[in-house]
Amino acid sequence: MTYTSQLKLDFKDKPTTNNLGPLLAEALDLSGLTGAKIDLGLTIPNQVMISGYHDLNDKVAIMGNVVWQQWSEFGKPNLEVTSTTSRSATADLNYDDTWGFALGTRYKFADDWSWSLGVAFDSSPLSKSNRTPALPLDQQIRVGTGVQYALNERMTVGTAYEYLNLGEADIDRSRPLAGTLQGNYSTNEIHFVNVTLSWKF
């Protein structure tokens, strides 16, 4: 069982503007935003993961894990404007906490060779009414496989492939004045290929 704590990120900057029209420049001056300092706080979610591993026999092993992530905290960024009319606000982007499940197996088909295969699923942190094109997060499905070869007692080489399907990320947002945004991502996937070298010392 592992626990990963929250990570709080704090971004500070002083925006600069140019080529503003006289009306907009005057509006910024009157609101006290000209020369204001921006402080943006984000929280990377914490997580709890329970994992298991078991050798069925000398050749076959099974493994799996269940993970919970507190995405609801990531969906509450804090924005603070330091100016003549200082103010701060915390938005609620309606993120949901997520659950993930994974199951895998490893098969030793020769003395120095092993083959691994695994699948995983993560629930979506956003509903389609709250999803935005800026961060189109959806449920995730992963399938991976790979082989390893033991060169000797200390050194192992391997290669693996993983397919990640990020879902269609359906968007159906209706906001006053902004109108309605509808759509999805017909191709929302990533392919990973890696080569590894492990050395025990």
Secondary structure by P-SEA (a helix, b strand, c coil): cccccbbbbbbbbbbbbccccaaaaaaaaaacccbbbbbbbbbcccbbbbbbbbccccccccccbbbbbccccccbbbbbbbccccbbbbbccbbbbbbbbbbbbbbcccccbbbbbbcbbbbbccccccccccccccbbbbbbcccccccccccccccbbbbbbccccbbbbbbccccbbbbbccccbbbbbbbbbbbcc
